[in-house]
């Protein structure tokens, strides 16, 4: 497996459940559940991740 460097959102408290995102691999955005570090990893194209984030921003 590639060496993803996952980061939690700055909006997350240290004990909160959230997703973690890694963007250190070219042309790939990796997303995982912070509670399941050895669990599945969702791989997305950067354009798909950007569209997802844009959609979330419109809902607030």
C-alpha atoms as a printed R data frame, in Angstrom:
   type eleno elety resid chain resno       x      y      z
1  ATOM     1    CA   UNK     A     1   0.000  0.000  0.000
2  ATOM     2    CA   UNK     A     2   1.130  3.515 -0.699
3  ATOM     3    CA   UNK     A     3   2.402  5.634  2.188
4  ATOM     4    CA   UNK     A     4  -0.547  7.938  2.662
5  ATOM     5    CA   UNK     A     5  -0.080 10.699  5.231
6  ATOM     6    CA   UNK     A     6  -3.542 11.182  6.693
7  ATOM     7    CA   UNK     A     7  -4.651 14.355  8.469
8  ATOM     8    CA   UNK     A     8  -7.755 15.118 10.473
9  ATOM     9    CA   UNK     A     9  -9.765 18.222  9.825
10 ATOM    10    CA   UNK     A    10  -8.880 21.254 11.913
11 ATOM    11    CA   UNK     A    11 -12.597 21.310 12.843
12 ATOM    12    CA   UNK     A    12 -12.269 17.956 14.658
13 ATOM    13    CA   UNK     A    13 -11.671 17.619 18.361
14 ATOM    14    CA   UNK     A    14  -9.044 15.027 19.259
15 ATOM    15    CA   UNK     A    15 -11.646 12.606 20.685
16 ATOM    16    CA   UNK     A    16 -14.222 13.162 17.937
17 ATOM    17    CA   UNK     A    17 -15.060 10.732 15.214
18 ATOM    18    CA   UNK     A    18 -14.314 12.033 11.757
19 ATOM    19    CA   UNK     A    19 -12.723 11.231  8.457
20 ATOM    20    CA   UNK     A    20  -9.063 11.693  7.664
21 ATOM    21    CA   UNK     A    21  -7.753 12.781  4.278
22 ATOM    22    CA   UNK     A    22  -4.380 12.247  2.583
23 ATOM    23    CA   UNK     A    23  -3.337 14.294 -0.438
24 ATOM    24    CA   UNK     A    24   0.368 13.468 -0.564
25 ATOM    25    CA   UNK     A    25   0.142 11.005 -3.481
26 ATOM    26    CA   UNK     A    26  -0.122 12.639 -6.942
27 ATOM    27    CA   UNK     A    27  -3.543 12.427 -8.632
28 ATOM    28    CA   UNK     A    28  -5.069 10.715 -5.576
29 ATOM    29    CA   UNK     A    29  -7.093 11.788 -2.553
30 ATOM    30    CA   UNK     A    30  -7.401  9.065  0.088
31 ATOM    31    CA   UNK     A    31 -10.184  9.163  2.702
32 ATOM    32    CA   UNK     A    32 -10.614  6.905  5.734
33 ATOM    33    CA   UNK     A    33 -12.556  6.649  8.993
34 ATOM    34    CA   UNK     A    34 -10.505  7.973 11.921
35 ATOM    35    CA   UNK     A    35 -11.877  5.189 14.153
36 ATOM    36    CA   UNK     A    36 -10.744  2.420 11.788
37 ATOM    37    CA   UNK     A    37  -7.137  3.174 10.910
38 ATOM    38    CA   UNK     A    38  -6.672 -0.298  9.424
39 ATOM    39    CA   UNK     A    39 -10.056 -0.209  7.691
40 ATOM    40    CA   UNK     A    40 -10.859  0.499  4.064
41 ATOM    41    CA   UNK     A    41  -9.516  3.567  2.264
42 ATOM    42    CA   UNK     A    42 -11.576  5.378 -0.349
43 ATOM    43    CA   UNK     A    43  -9.474  6.653 -3.266
44 ATOM    44    CA   UNK     A    44 -10.756  9.621 -5.245
45 ATOM    45    CA   UNK     A    45  -9.585 11.767 -8.110
46 ATOM    46    CA   UNK     A    46  -8.732 15.280 -6.881
47 ATOM    47    CA   UNK     A    47 -11.533 16.760 -9.038
48 ATOM    48    CA   UNK     A    48 -14.095 14.472 -7.360
49 ATOM    49    CA   UNK     A    49 -12.860 15.479 -3.893
50 ATOM    50    CA   UNK     A    50 -12.975 19.171 -4.809
51 ATOM    51    CA   UNK     A    51 -16.552 18.807 -6.100
52 ATOM    52    CA   UNK     A    52 -17.546 17.012 -2.884
53 ATOM    53    CA   UNK     A    53 -16.084 19.794 -0.738
54 ATOM    54    CA   UNK     A    54 -17.763 22.457 -2.855
55 ATOM    55    CA   UNK     A    55 -21.132 20.729 -2.427
56 ATOM    56    CA   UNK     A    56 -20.687 20.608  1.355
57 ATOM    57    CA   UNK     A    57 -19.851 24.304  1.435
58 ATOM    58    CA   UNK     A    58 -23.098 25.172 -0.341
59 ATOM    59    CA   UNK     A    59 -25.213 23.369  2.266
60 ATOM    60    CA   UNK     A    60 -24.264 25.542  5.214
